[in-house]
Amino acid sequence: MSRLSDVNDFHTIGGTYHPDTKDLEGNPSPDAPYSHDGQHPIVADKLARKLSARQVQMIAIGGTIGTGLFLGTGRSLATGGPASMLIAYLIVGGIILLTMLALGEMAAFVPIAGSFCTFAGRYVDDAFGFALTWNYWFNDAVSTAADLVALQLVFSYWNTNMPGWALSLIFWVVLIFANIVTVRAYGEIEYWLSLLKVITITIFIILGIAVNCGGNTEHKYIGGMNWNIGDAPFVGGIGGFASVFVSAAFAYGGTESIAITAGETANPTKNLPRVVKNVFWRILIFYILSVLLIGLNVSYNTPGLTQRSSSVSPFTLVFQQAGARAAGSFINAVIVTSVISAGNHALFAGTRLLYSLSVDRHAPQVFGKLNRNKVPWVAVLATSIVAGLCFGASFIGAGQLWTWLQNIVGVSNQIAWVAIGITSIRFRAAVKLQGKEDLLPFKNWTYPWGPWICVILNIFIILVQGWSSFSPKFSAVDFVSYYLQLAVMLVMYVGWKVFKKTKIMGLGEMDLESDVHTISDVDLAATEKEKTNMGKVKRVLNWVF
């Protein structure tokens, strides 16, 4: 492959980068890459690499922090108790860390819009990639809907005459506009909203420590008092403990989707490893410390914790304990922005997956159409419509619908983590067999035990976390919300495998060499572009001075 002078000369096609696939008359070139079935040449335009390192870093730190942490921790504390919540968040946080190390290794080697979903098709089985991508696309659409529903819950705090559904509808349109204009608009919105969340949680941690040590309205030392009242620290037995995992998975969910930005990240093999390495600190500081302080400062039997209202959010309660009278309004405003941010990120990720499905011939080709800013606008509209339909079901009750959507998204996230572990095991085994380990830009130091832990632990948690749907009495609706995605994933996998007669990819059959050449070209192009830009800056400075 020739080394081009600009990264924008490359097309993102079928999970990798290829030169122009059309001849001078606009027809498919004989050398055009083929879809997974090997029968249809793929002709697609390119995605623009316009997400800067600054934007990607901040999106990775705070982009996916949303209602799961701000509102979901209240329900987790009430149903499981402080110890169950802390242990569940520690376990899921460890799983996320191992998952991101495995994913970072692959994403740095082949930075593409489809990310782990495309990897599953290339390194395991095309049917596996097909089922996973559709599953995760639906997950992102439902996540967007969950955030729109959450807006109704948090907006009700101010008791205005404006109906909550109207506000959600307005922001639904805003999200569509932000994602359809240019990827830079998405990146800049995410940067500032993520920064606000990071600042808020940092203030919360400082205040939480002060409140626990006596800096509260009652001027008394709290310590571990709330761990020794009633049924604490474990509430609800094994059922309460198991139920916290799906809430934790929902809260952490989306961390893995940062790799989907790889297809539009400048100099990905430099920036993505940095993002992955920062995941540890993000988990420790923003999740574990927050959950620990919530369990120490807020009693599990505080009235209204399960209502998912910002007025009784653990974050609001801690601010109020510190004497902040406007704590409710402040936290509510932050939650509103975090909901918008999380919805924005979910819509972005879902759009890119639908785009990948299109270019891989797993979805109609219309979803691969790009506008002049290289944004898959048809995929944006399609994902938004599905999210809007899910959101429209809020007439059954916003609180109950949010719970069901939370369960569906949480399980879907865990399925993705299992898939990443399986794909990583296959990918690294092929790299080792073909003697290409020295070509990896970033190595997962936990291989092989890390990916195996991800697979085993996640499967176990998926199966047991629906315990509450069986006890104390069977709830058909809750059972469906916990296990629906498993059935959907299985049906899609088997259906596509039978229909296309796909086979599990052999380790020696994986074409890793083309990936090495491709990404080296992309990085060279990005580096050359950076040098060119720096040269322009120096010339301007020399002219001025």
C-alpha positions in Angstrom: 0.0 0.0 0.0 1.4 3.4 -0.9 2.1 5.9 1.9 -0.2 8.8 1.5 0.5 12.3 2.7 -2.8 12.9 4.4 -4.8 10.6 6.6 -8.0 11.9 5.0 -6.9 10.0 1.8 -8.0 6.8 3.5 -11.4 5.3 3.5 -12.8 3.4 6.5 -14.2 0.3 5.0 -15.1 -3.1 6.3 -13.2 -2.6 9.5 -9.9 -1.3 8.1 -8.5 1.4 5.8 -8.2 1.1 2.1 -7.2 3.4 -0.8 -9.9 4.8 -3.0 -12.2 2.0 -4.2 -13.5 3.7 -7.4 -12.0 4.0 -10.8 -12.0 7.2 -12.9 -15.6 6.7 -14.0 -16.8 6.2 -10.4 -17.3 2.5 -10.7 -16.0 0.0 -8.1 -12.3 -0.8 -8.7 -11.2 -4.4 -9.4 -8.9 -4.0 -6.4 -11.7 -2.8 -4.0 -11.9 -4.7 -0.7 -14.7 -7.3 -0.4 -17.3 -7.8 2.3 -17.0 -10.7 4.8 -18.9 -13.0 2.4 -16.2 -12.3 -0.2 -18.8 -11.6 -2.9 -19.6 -7.9 -2.9 -17.0 -5.1 -3.3 -17.5 -2.4 -0.7 -17.7 1.2 -1.8 -17.8 3.7 1.0 -16.6 7.1 1.8 -14.2 8.0 4.7 -14.8 9.2 8.2 -12.9 12.3 9.2 -10.3 12.1 11.9 -11.2 15.3 13.7 -11.3 14.2 17.4 -8.3 15.8 19.1 -6.2 14.2 21.8 -7.7 16.7 24.3 -11.3 15.7 23.4 -10.6 12.0 23.4 -8.9 12.1 26.8 -11.7 14.1 28.4 -14.4 11.9 26.8 -12.6 8.8 28.2 -12.4 10.4 31.7 -16.0 11.6 32.1 -17.9 11.1 28.9 -19.8 8.0 30.0 -20.5 9.1 33.6 -24.2 9.7 33.8 -27.4 8.7 35.6 -26.0 5.3 36.6 -23.6 7.0 39.1 -25.7 10.0 40.0 -29.1 8.3 40.4 -28.5 4.6 40.2 -26.3 4.5 43.4 -29.3 5.4 45.5 -31.1 2.3 44.4 -28.0 0.2 44.8 -27.5 1.4 48.4 -31.1 0.8 49.3 -31.4 -2.7 47.9 -27.9 -4.1 48.6 -26.4 -2.0 51.4 -23.1 -0.1 51.5 -20.8 -3.2 51.5 -22.6 -4.9 48.7 -22.5 -1.7 46.6 -18.8 -1.2 47.3 -17.8 -4.8 46.5 -19.9 -4.9 43.4 -18.4 -1.7 42.1 -14.9 -3.0 42.9 -15.5 -6.2 41.0 -17.1 -4.6 38.0 -14.4 -1.9 38.0 -11.7 -4.6 37.9 -13.5 -6.3 35.0 -13.7 -3.0 33.2 -10.0 -2.4 33.7 -9.0 -5.8 32.4 -11.5 -5.4 29.5 -10.1 -2.0 28.5 -6.5 -3.3 28.5 -7.5 -6.1 26.2 -9.5 -3.7 24.0 -6.8 -1.1 23.9 -4.3 -3.6 22.6 -6.6 -4.4 19.6 -7.8 -0.8 19.1 -4.3 0.6 18.9 -3.3 -2.1 16.4 -6.4 -1.5 14.2 -8.2 1.8 15.1 -11.6 1.5 13.4 -15.1 2.9 13.9 -16.6 -0.5 14.6 -14.0 -1.3 17.2 -14.6 -4.5 19.3 -17.7 -5.4 17.3 -15.7 -5.5 14.1 -12.9 -7.3 15.9 -15.3 -10.0 16.9 -16.2 -10.6 13.3 -12.6 -10.6 12.1 -10.9 -12.6 14.8 -13.6 -15.0 16.0 -16.6 -15.5 13.6 -18.4 -13.2 11.2 -21.7 -14.4 12.8 -20.4 -13.4 16.2 -19.5 -10.0 15.0 -22.9 -9.6 13.3 -24.8 -10.5 16.4 -22.6 -8.4 18.8 -22.7 -5.3 16.6 -26.5 -5.3 16.3 -26.8 -6.1 20.0 -24.5 -3.2 20.9 -26.2 -0.8 18.5 -29.5 -1.5 20.1 -27.8 -1.0 23.5 -26.7 2.4 22.4 -30.1 3.3 21.1 -31.7 2.2 24.3 -29.1 4.0 26.3 -30.0 7.2 24.5 -33.7 6.5 25.3 -32.8 5.9 29.0 -31.1 9.2 29.2 -34.1 11.0 27.6 -36.3 9.3 30.2 -33.9 10.3 33.0 -34.3 13.9 31.9 -38.0 13.7 32.9 -37.0 12.3 36.3 -34.5 15.0 37.1 -36.4 17.9 35.6 -39.4 17.1 37.8 -37.3 18.4 40.7 -38.1 22.1 39.9 -41.9 21.6 39.6 -42.3 23.8 36.6 -45.4 23.9 34.4 -43.4 22.6 31.4 -44.0 18.8 31.0 -40.9 16.6 31.3 -41.5 14.9 28.0 -41.3 18.3 26.2 -37.8 18.9 27.6 -36.7 15.4 26.6 -38.1 16.0 23.1 -36.1 19.3 22.8 -32.9 17.7 23.9 -33.6 14.7 21.6 -33.6 17.2 18.7 -30.4 18.9 20.0 -28.6 15.6 20.2 -29.5 14.7 16.6 -28.3 18.1 15.4 -25.0 17.9 17.3 -24.3 14.4 15.9 -25.3 15.1 12.4 -23.4 18.4 11.8 -19.8 17.4 12.3 -17.8 15.1 14.7 -16.0 18.2 16.0 -19.4 19.4 17.4 -19.8 16.1 19.2 -16.3 16.2 20.5 -16.4 19.8 21.8 -19.8 19.3 23.5 -18.5 16.2 25.2 -15.3 17.9 26.3 -17.0 20.7 28.2 -19.8 18.5 29.7 -17.3 15.9 30.8 -15.1 18.5 32.4 -18.1 19.8 34.4 -18.8 16.2 35.6 -15.2 15.7 36.6 -15.2 19.0 38.6 -18.5 18.1 40.3 -17.3 14.7 41.4 -14.0 16.1 42.6 -15.8 18.6 44.8 -18.2 15.8 46.0 -15.2 13.7 47.1 -13.6 16.5 49.0 -16.9 17.4 50.7 -17.7 13.8 51.4 -14.5 13.4 53.3 -15.1 16.6 55.2 -18.7 15.6 56.0 -17.6 12.2 57.3 -14.9 13.7 59.5 -17.4 16.1 61.2 -17.7 18.9 58.8 -21.5 18.6 58.6 -24.5 20.5 59.8 -24.7 18.4 63.0 -21.0 18.8 63.7 -20.5 15.1 64.5 -18.1 12.4 63.4 -19.8 9.9 61.2 -17.1 7.4 60.4 -18.5 3.9 59.7 -21.7 4.4 61.7 -24.0 3.8 58.6 -22.3 0.4 58.2 -23.6 -0.8 61.5 -27.3 0.1 61.5 -30.2 -2.3 60.8 -29.4 -4.9 58.1 -26.2 -3.1 57.0 -23.6 -3.5 55.7 -25.3 -6.2 53.6 -29.0 -5.7 52.8 -31.3 -8.1 51.1 -29.0 -11.1 51.3 -27.7 -12.7 48.1 -30.5 -11.3 46.1 -29.7 -7.7 47.2 -26.0 -8.3 46.5 -26.6 -9.8 43.0 -29.0 -7.0 42.1 -26.3 -4.3 42.5 -24.2 -5.8 39.7 -26.6 -4.8 36.9 -26.7 -1.2 38.4 -22.9 -1.2 38.5 -22.7 -2.5 34.9 -25.1 0.3 33.8 -23.0 2.9 35.6 -19.7 1.7 34.1 -21.3 1.0 30.8 -20.0 2.9 27.8 -16.3 2.9 29.0 -15.6 0.3 26.3 -17.3 2.4 23.6 -14.5 5.0 23.8 -12.6 2.7 21.4 -15.4 3.4 18.8 -14.0 6.9 18.5 -10.8 5.3 17.2 -12.1 5.6 13.7 -12.2 9.4 14.1 -9.3 10.0 16.4 -6.1 11.7 15.2 -2.9 9.6 15.6 -4.8 6.7 17.3 -1.9 4.5 18.2 -0.5 7.3 20.4 -3.8 8.6 21.9 -5.7 5.3 22.5 -3.0 3.7 24.8 -3.0 6.9 26.9 -6.8 6.7 27.2 -6.7 3.1 28.3 -4.0 3.7 30.9 -6.1 6.5 32.4 -9.0 4.1 33.0 -7.5 2.8 36.2 -7.5 6.3 37.8 -10.9 7.1 36.5 -12.4 3.9 38.1 -10.5 4.4 41.4 -11.3 8.2 41.8 -14.7 8.7 40.2 -16.4 5.4 40.9 -14.8 3.6 43.9 -14.2 6.7 46.0 -17.7 8.1 45.3 -19.4 4.8 46.2 -17.3 4.5 49.3 -18.2 8.0 50.5 -21.9 7.5 49.7 -22.0 4.3 51.8 -20.2 6.0 54.7 -22.3 9.2 54.7 -25.8 8.1 53.6 -27.9 5.5 55.4 -29.3 2.7 53.3 -32.8 3.2 54.8 -32.9 6.9 53.9 -36.5 7.5 52.6 -36.9 7.8 48.8 -33.5 6.4 47.7 -35.2 4.1 45.2 -37.2 6.9 43.6 -34.3 7.9 41.3 -35.0 11.6 41.9 -32.2 14.1 42.2 -33.8 15.4 45.4 -32.8 12.1 47.1 -29.7 11.4 45.1 -26.8 10.4 47.4 -24.8 13.2 45.8 -27.5 15.7 46.8 -27.8 14.3 50.3 -24.0 14.7 50.9 -24.0 18.3 49.7 -27.0 19.0 52.0 -25.1 17.4 54.9 -22.3 19.9 54.2 -24.8 22.7 54.6 -25.2 23.6 51.0 -28.8 24.9 50.8 -28.9 25.0 47.0 -27.4 21.5 46.8 -30.5 20.0 45.2 -30.7 22.5 42.4 -26.9 22.4 41.8 -26.7 18.6 41.6 -29.9 18.5 39.5 -28.3 20.9 37.0 -25.2 18.8 36.9 -27.2 15.6 36.4 -29.1 17.3 33.5 -25.8 18.1 31.8 -24.5 14.6 32.5 -27.6 13.0 31.1 -27.2 15.1 27.9 -23.5 14.1 27.7 -24.2 10.4 28.2 -27.0 10.5 25.6 -24.8 12.4 23.2 -22.0 9.7 23.6 -24.5 6.8 23.2 -26.0 8.3 20.1 -22.5 8.8 18.6 -21.4 5.2 19.4 -24.6 3.7 18.0 -24.4 5.7 14.9 -20.8 4.5 14.2 -21.8 0.9 14.8 -24.7 1.2 12.3 -22.3 2.7 9.8 -19.9 -0.3 10.4 -22.8 -2.7 9.9 -23.5 -1.0 6.6 -20.0 -1.1 5.2 -19.6 -4.7 6.3 -22.8 -5.7 4.4 -24.6 -6.6 7.7 -27.1 -3.8 7.2 -28.6 -1.9 4.3 -26.0 0.3 2.4 -28.0 3.4 3.0 -26.7 3.6 6.5 -23.2 4.1 5.2 -24.1 7.4 3.5 -22.0 10.4 4.7 -22.7 14.1 4.5 -20.1 16.7 3.3 -18.5 16.7 6.9 -18.0 12.9 6.7 -20.8 12.1 9.2 -23.0 9.1 8.7 -26.2 11.2 8.8 -28.6 8.4 7.8 -27.3 6.2 10.6 -27.7 9.2 13.0 -31.4 9.5 12.1 -32.1 5.8 12.2 -30.5 5.4 15.7 -32.3 8.5 16.9 -35.7 7.2 15.7 -35.2 3.9 17.6 -34.2 5.8 20.7 -37.2 8.1 20.3 -39.6 5.1 20.0 -38.1 3.6 23.2 -38.4 7.0 24.9 -42.1 7.2 23.7 -42.9 4.2 25.9 -42.5 6.5 29.0 -46.2 6.8 29.2 -46.1 3.6 31.3 -44.2 5.6 34.0 -40.8 7.2 33.6 -39.4 5.6 36.8 -40.4 2.1 35.9 -39.3 2.4 32.3 -35.9 3.7 33.3 -35.4 0.7 35.6 -36.2 -1.7 32.7 -34.0 0.2 30.3 -31.2 0.2 32.9 -31.4 -3.6 33.2 -31.4 -4.1 29.4 -28.4 -1.8 28.9 -26.5 -3.2 31.9 -26.8 -6.8 30.6 -25.9 -5.7 27.1 -22.8 -4.0 28.4 -21.8 -7.3 30.1 -22.3 -9.3 26.9 -20.0 -6.8 25.1 -17.3 -7.3 27.9 -17.5 -11.1 27.4 -17.1 -10.7 23.7 -14.1 -8.4 24.1 -12.5 -11.0 26.3 -13.1 -13.8 23.8 -11.9 -11.7 20.9 -8.8 -10.7 22.8 -7.9 -14.3 23.5 -8.2 -15.2 19.8 -6.5 -12.1 18.6 -3.4 -12.4 20.8 -3.1 -16.1 20.1 -3.1 -15.4 16.4 -0.5 -12.6 16.8 1.7 -15.0 18.8 1.3 -17.8 16.3 2.2 -15.6 13.4 5.2 -14.1 15.3 4.0 -10.5 15.2 3.9 -9.6 19.0 6.8 -7.1 18.5 4.5 -5.1 16.1 1.9 -4.4 18.7 1.9 -0.6 19.5 0.4 -1.4 23.0 0.6 -4.8 24.8 -2.0 -6.1 27.3 0.3 -7.1 30.2 -2.6 -9.2 31.7 -2.8 -11.6 28.8 -3.8 -14.5 29.0 -5.3 -14.5 32.5 -6.9 -11.0 32.2 -9.2 -11.8 29.3 -10.1 -15.2 30.8 -11.1 -13.5 34.1 -13.3 -11.1 32.1 -15.1 -13.9 30.3 -15.7 -16.2 33.3 -16.7 -13.5 35.8 -19.0 -11.7 33.4 -20.8 -14.9 32.4 -21.3 -15.8 36.1 -22.6 -12.3 37.0 -25.0 -12.2 34.0 -26.6 -15.5 35.1 -27.0 -14.6 38.8 -27.8 -10.9 38.8 -31.4 -11.6 37.9 -31.9 -13.3 41.2 -34.3 -10.6 42.4 -36.7 -11.5 39.5 -37.2 -14.9 41.1 -37.2 -14.0 44.8 -39.3 -13.4 46.9 -41.7 -14.0 44.0 -41.3 -14.4 40.3 -41.6 -11.2 38.2 -42.0 -11.9 34.5 -41.3 -8.3 33.4 -38.1 -8.1 35.5 -37.0 -11.5 34.2 -37.4 -10.4 30.6 -35.4 -7.1 31.3 -32.6 -9.1 32.8 -32.3 -11.9 30.2 -33.9 -10.6 27.0 -30.5 -9.6 25.5 -29.1 -13.1 25.9 -31.9 -14.6 23.8 -31.6 -11.9 21.2 -27.8 -12.4 20.9 -28.2 -16.2 20.6 -30.9 -16.0 17.9 -29.0 -13.5 15.8 -25.8 -15.4 16.1 -27.3 -18.8 15.1 -29.5 -17.2 12.4 -26.6 -15.4 10.7 -24.4 -18.5 11.0 -26.9 -20.8 9.4 -27.9 -18.2 6.7 -24.3 -17.3 5.7 -22.7 -20.6 6.7 -19.9 -18.8 8.5 -17.0 -20.5 10.2 -14.8 -19.7 13.2 -11.7 -18.0 11.9 -8.5 -20.1 12.2 -5.5 -18.5 14.0 -3.3 -18.9 11.0 -5.9 -17.5 8.6 -6.2 -14.1 10.2 -4.7 -11.5 7.9 -2.7 -9.4 10.5 -0.1 -8.3 8.1 -2.4 -5.9 6.2 -3.4 -4.4 9.5 0.2 -3.6 10.3 0.8 -1.9 7.0 -2.5 0.0 7.1 -2.1 1.5 10.6 1.5 2.4 10.0 0.4 4.4 6.9 -2.4 6.1 8.9 0.0 7.0 11.7 2.6 8.2 9.2 -0.1 10.4 7.6 -1.1 11.8 10.9 2.5 12.5 11.9 3.2 14.2 8.6 0.1 16.3 9.0 1.2 17.3 12.5 4.6 18.3 11.2 3.0 20.3 8.4 0.8 22.1 10.9 3.8 22.8 13.1 5.7 24.1 10.1 2.9 26.6 9.3 2.9 27.8 12.9 6.7 28.4 12.9 6.5 30.3 9.6 3.8 32.6 11.0 5.9 33.2 14.1 9.0 34.0 12.1 7.0 36.4 10.0 5.5 38.2 13.0 8.8 38.4 15.0 
